[in-house]
Amino acid sequence: MSLSEHVKEKRRKYSLTQVELAERAGVGLRFVRDLEQGKKTLQMDKVNAVLALFGEQLGPMKIIE
């Protein structure tokens, strides 16, 4: 599952609109839309602000090949 799909799924699970998610995370609506549409270049601190609402965060992971 991609990050964009994950965020969209979590937002819907908690019955939040994109506007509500943006307000609660302290980010702009445009950012939430870009995140959910899979934009490749996003600020990690803002992504983590959104994920923090769901008790999650981004971080480095070892690549398993």
C-alpha positions, 0 to 999 in steps of 0.5 A, spaced: 500 500 500 502 506 498 503 512 503 497 516 499 492 510 499 494 509 507 493 516 509 486 516 505 484 510 508 486 512 515 482 519 514 476 515 511 476 510 517 476 516 522 470 519 518 475 526 516 474 530 510 480 533 507 479 540 510 478 537 517 485 533 516 488 539 514 486 543 520 487 538 525 494 536 522 496 544 522 497 543 514 494 546 508 488 543 504 493 543 498 498 539 502 493 534 504 490 533 497 497 532 494 499 527 499 493 523 497 494 524 490 501 521 491 505 527 489 513 525 489 516 531 493 513 532 500 516 535 506 517 530 511 515 534 517 508 535 514 507 528 512 509 526 519 504 531 522 498 528 518 501 521 520 501 523 528 494 524 528 493 516 527 499 515 532 504 513 526 510 517 523 515 516 517 522 514 518 528 510 515 527 503 513 532 498 511 531 496 504 530 489 503 532 486 496 
